[in-house]
Structure formats: structure tokens, C-alpha cells
Amino acid sequence: MKKCEHPLPEPEALRMLWRKLAALDLIMSETKWLRVHLYEPDWTAEATLGIVDNGAGDNMHVVFAPEGVVLKGFDHMSAMSPHAREEYEVWPGIYDEVPAGLLAYLRRDPDVFDADDTTFCLWRSSDDAEWRAGEPADAEGLDDGADFLLGFLEPTPEEYADWAGTYFDKPISLSAVQYIYNGQPVTEAVIAELNPERDVAAAMEELKVLGFI
């Protein structure tokens, strides 16, 4: 086990960021499978789930639970993909030191995601002061996809607006993005400013689930 080398925010800040990104994506697209950022506040009775899925075979899943936070990512082009191995299996060392209580969440619901589809895993126990990462065996020089996938967690409104304008192929109101990044309750006017074509009532219903109304 080693200290995580990637700059991740504190667990609660990460959860709030993921939630904001999911809110923005659902406003920008009424079609769920076209969204990249998703957040399920009621995944289980005790844990919430964040998802990044770029639609090209790469994804991240993060579980926020009483025991802490665990994040696993899968870059399908990585040499560390289980699909690149002779016998389909997780690269040795990725999960070896993940606390059992957190690892159990990754294997809890195979209908939601495949725990074995992973090229990196990061975690932080509730009593830990820093993020941790596994130490994959014989992986020196190999790209696990973490830099690429963590890049989808746009930390600033400007970065989200730049990305979303290209991805959704629409002009993006930076002031509206900033409003949501500030965590304020979303209004019909903000939805219309971000995406005039969006069904406002339907978006409001989804935003209620996320706690933005």
C-alpha cells in the first residue's frame, strides 16, 4: 500500500463535486446513457455511488460509505486491463491492500458494475488522513489510466464548461455552471440558461433526487 500520487480532494469535497457534475450532465442531456457523470444517492441504505462513463469503454465507480471511500477505474486501452491478460484477472496487487469493508462494496452488485474490470484502485478509510493506492506487481512504466479518467472530474466551472461545450456540442453558460458549482438550489431559469431545449419539469424531478431543489 502506498500514498496516492493523484491530487484528490477530501472525501466529502469529492462527493459534492461528483454530485454537481451529475446535476450538470442531467441538465445538459435528458438521455441518461449519454451522460458521463452520474450520481446515485440511494445506491444502498448506507452508501452512495458515483459513476463516470465516457461511452468509449472507460469508466470509474466510487463508493462513499461509512467505512470510507473506494474508487476503481477501468481504462480499456491500458496494458493493465484484465482483458489483456492470458487469463482474465485483475492485475496482481491492485486490490490486495484495500480494506475488506471497502472492497466488499465493489463486489456487492455485479449488475451495476464489474469489480474485475479495473486498472487502478484508490481508497481512503474513514480514519485515514490521506488517499491510498495499491501497488501493482511488475507494473513499472505501464499506464493504468488513472490520470486520464480522473481528468473527467473537472474541479472548476471553467474546466467543466470547456469540456461540456465540446462533449454536448452546445454553447455553455459559464455563469450557470458557476451557480451550480457554488451549490445553490437550481431554478428553472438556470436550467433554461444551460439548456433551452431541456424538459425543465423532468430535469427538476431528477435534481430533487440529487438534493438540488
Secondary structure, 3 states (H helix, E strand, C coil): CEECCCCCCCHHHHHHHHHHHHHHHHHHCCCHHHCCEEEECCCCCCCEEEEEECCCCCEEEEEEECCEEEEEEECCCCCCCHHHCCCCCCCCCCCCCCCHHHHHHHCCCCCCCCCCCCCEEEEEECCCCCCEECCCCCCCCCCCCHHHHHCCCCCCHHHHHHHHHHHCCCCCCHHHHHHHHCCCCCCHHHHHHHCCCCCHHHHHHHHHHHCCC
